[in-house]
Amino acid sequence: MKHVNLRLPDDLHEQAVAAAATDDRSLNSWLVSVVRRAVESSEAPNRPGGDPASPAPLRGNGHSPRH
């Protein structure tokens, strides 16, 4: 199993925690299920264009600034 350090904006974190609680899951378990569904749906043939599961293009050089 791999570990990922994920930084979320405060508002998105609150929404994810609430969604996980509604689904009676831990935040980690809920995030794993969301990522799994996104990956599995991206493997489905004949997806319509503009799928919201498609990643947005990176801005800048793709590296986070370190302070």
GIWO-V781170 format. One record per residue. N is the residue number from 1. RES is the residue in one small letter. PHI is phi in radians with two decimals (* if undefined). PSI is psi in whole degrees, -180 to 180 (999 if undefined). BURIAL is + if it has 16 or more other C-alpha atoms within 10 Angstrom, else -. Layout:
((N | RES | PHI | PSI | BURIAL) (N | RES | PHI | PSI | BURIAL))
This chain:
((1 | m | * | 138 | -) (2 | k | -1.76 | 152 | -) (3 | h | -1.88 | 140 | -) (4 | v | -2.25 | 132 | -) (5 | n | -1.65 | 110 | -) (6 | l | -1.96 | 125 | -) (7 | r | -1.80 | 126 | -) (8 | l | -2.09 | 145 | -) (9 | p | -1.04 | 151 | -) (10 | d | -0.94 | -44 | -) (11 | d | -1.14 | -39 | -) (12 | l | -1.20 | -38 | -) (13 | h | -1.07 | -46 | -) (14 | e | -1.05 | -42 | -) (15 | q | -1.16 | -40 | -) (16 | a | -1.18 | -42 | +) (17 | v | -1.06 | -43 | +) (18 | a | -1.13 | -43 | -) (19 | a | -1.12 | -40 | +) (20 | a | -1.12 | -43 | +) (21 | a | -1.11 | -41 | -) (22 | t | -1.07 | -35 | -) (23 | d | -1.53 | 4 | -) (24 | d | 0.97 | 45 | -) (25 | r | -2.28 | 161 | -) (26 | s | -1.26 | 162 | -) (27 | l | -1.05 | -44 | +) (28 | n | -1.05 | -48 | -) (29 | s | -1.09 | -40 | -) (30 | w | -1.14 | -44 | +) (31 | l | -1.09 | -41 | +) (32 | v | -1.04 | -44 | -) (33 | s | -1.16 | -38 | -) (34 | v | -1.16 | -44 | -) (35 | v | -1.13 | -43 | -) (36 | r | -1.04 | -45 | -) (37 | r | -1.10 | -41 | -) (38 | a | -1.12 | -42 | -) (39 | v | -1.18 | -45 | -) (40 | e | -1.14 | -38 | -) (41 | s | -1.25 | -28 | -) (42 | s | -1.29 | -17 | -) (43 | e | -1.55 | -9 | -) (44 | a | -1.26 | 136 | -) (45 | p | -1.25 | 159 | -) (46 | n | 1.03 | 42 | -) (47 | r | -1.28 | 140 | -) (48 | p | -1.17 | 154 | -) (49 | g | -1.14 | 156 | -) (50 | g | 1.29 | 25 | -) (51 | d | -1.05 | 128 | -) (52 | p | -1.14 | -14 | -) (53 | a | -1.37 | -9 | -) (54 | s | -1.25 | 135 | -) (55 | p | -1.19 | 146 | -) (56 | a | -1.33 | 151 | -) (57 | p | -1.13 | 147 | -) (58 | l | -1.26 | 144 | -) (59 | r | -1.76 | 150 | -) (60 | g | 1.23 | -147 | -) (61 | n | -1.67 | 3 | -) (62 | g | 1.47 | 3 | -) (63 | h | -1.89 | 141 | -) (64 | s | -1.41 | 139 | -) (65 | p | -1.23 | 143 | -) (66 | r | -1.87 | 128 | -) (67 | h | -1.92 | 999 | -))
